[in-house]
């Protein structure tokens, strides 16, 4: 893991920004110190060792030369403040964004054509350090900056990268929206359990712990999910009967999920344009 020897500027200390900052402070990666910019004053971090909290970009020191500026505010807030950080373009500073739908071209329009930008797409489990984030560098981002961006993103889970920014639309559809699809699975399993005669409390707990446990098992196993599924499925057993319904051609889960991911990918492209 690379350690920053110059300050990091974190713009936004909400759930995701705060989770990242907690991870950085725990790992020691931000040895150069952190300037946290938050209009609410980030009370959870004011007074923390290595953290300087300010309420606005104008409050940052005039001679500040950060190694990286992390843009962690909501996408709808970005228009009002992104340009305030254009003064850091150049000088070896790069920008790391976790704002959904905001393209590299968007940030260059706000920060300048010379800006080194890494656009990334995290998902909500990052808030508990269990996320996965996909990063994409621009033409001005060098290998060391991309590696550092991935180290920073790894504070809240796994981090991988792609070279083609257009792939972030599919990433948004799959892993960005994936937690919602998983929560829906838990809901529908529980509801089906109630219809099968279980109490609401029992069905909800069985569905929740089963999905969570299956995910952990898949992560820990060297076997592919398809093999794990086969391992649970006895010939002529109860699971097989359920899978015949779930994997039915035309209206089964594989076809529905393919359609859902395609729809979300299309919408991501629309929002990005």
Long-range contacts (C-beta under 8 A, 24 or more apart in sequence): 1-27, 1-29, 1-151, 1-154, 2-29, 2-144, 2-147, 2-148, 2-151, 3-28, 3-29, 3-31, 4-29, 4-30, 4-31, 4-32, 4-67, 4-68, 4-148, 5-31, 5-32, 5-67, 6-32, 6-65, 6-66, 6-67, 6-92, 7-32, 7-33, 7-34, 7-35, 7-64, 7-65, 7-66, 7-67, 8-32, 8-33, 8-34, 8-35, 8-66, 8-67, 8-68, 8-69, 8-70, 8-152, 9-34, 9-35, 9-37, 9-60, 9-64, 9-66, 9-68, 9-69, 9-70, 9-85, 9-88, 10-34, 10-35, 10-36, 10-37, 10-70, 10-72, 11-37, 11-57, 11-69, 11-70, 11-71, 11-72, 11-73, 11-81, 11-85, 12-37, 12-38, 12-71, 12-72, 12-73, 12-74, 12-77, 13-38, 13-40, 13-42, 13-44, 13-45, 13-53, 13-72, 14-72, 14-73, 14-74, 15-127, 16-72, 16-98, 16-122, 16-126, 16-127, 16-156, 17-70, 17-72, 17-73, 17-98, 18-42, 18-44, 18-45, 19-126, 19-127, 19-128, 19-129, 19-155, 19-156, 20-70, 20-72, 20-98, 20-126, 20-152, 20-153, 20-155, 20-156, 21-45, 21-51, 22-155, 23-129, 23-155, 23-156, 24-152, 24-155, 25-50, 25-51, 26-155, 27-155, 29-151, 29-152, 29-155, 32-67, 35-60, 35-64, 35-66, 56-84, 57-81, 57-84, 57-85, 58-84, 64-88, 65-91, 65-92, 65-93, 66-93, 67-92, 67-93, 67-94, 67-148, 68-93, 68-94, 68-95, 68-96, 68-145, 68-148, 68-149, 68-152, 69-93, 69-94, 69-95, 69-96, 70-95, 70-96, 70-97, 70-98, 70-152, 71-95, 71-96, 71-97, 71-98, 71-99, 71-102, 71-107, 72-98, 72-99, 73-99, 74-99, 75-99, 75-100, 75-101, 75-102, 78-102, 78-106, 78-110, 82-107, 82-110, 82-111, 83-110, 83-111, 85-111, 86-110, 86-111, 86-112, 86-115, 89-114, 89-115, 90-114, 94-118, 94-140, 94-141, 94-145, 94-148, 94-149, 96-120, 96-135, 96-149, 96-152, 96-153, 98-122, 98-133, 100-172, 100-176, 101-172, 101-268, 101-271, 101-272, 103-165, 103-272, 104-136, 104-138, 104-165, 108-138, 114-140, 115-140, 116-140, 116-141, 116-142, 116-145, 117-141, 118-145, 118-146, 118-149, 119-165, 119-168, 120-149, 120-153, 120-159, 121-168, 121-171, 121-172, 121-175, 121-176, 122-153, 122-156, 122-157, 122-176, 123-175, 123-176, 123-178, 123-179, 124-179, 125-157, 125-179, 126-156, 126-157, 127-156, 129-155, 129-156, 129-157, 130-157, 131-156, 131-157, 131-158, 132-157, 132-158, 132-159, 132-160, 132-175, 133-157, 133-158, 133-159, 133-160, 134-159, 134-160, 134-161, 134-162, 134-167, 134-168, 134-171, 134-175, 135-159, 135-160, 135-161, 135-162, 136-161, 136-162, 136-163, 136-164, 136-165, 136-167, 136-168, 137-161, 137-163, 168-268, 169-265, 169-268, 169-269, 169-272, 170-261, 170-265, 170-268, 172-264, 172-265, 172-268, 173-261, 173-262, 173-263, 173-264, 173-265, 173-267, 173-268, 174-261, 174-264, 177-264, 181-257, 181-260, 182-211, 182-215, 185-211, 186-211
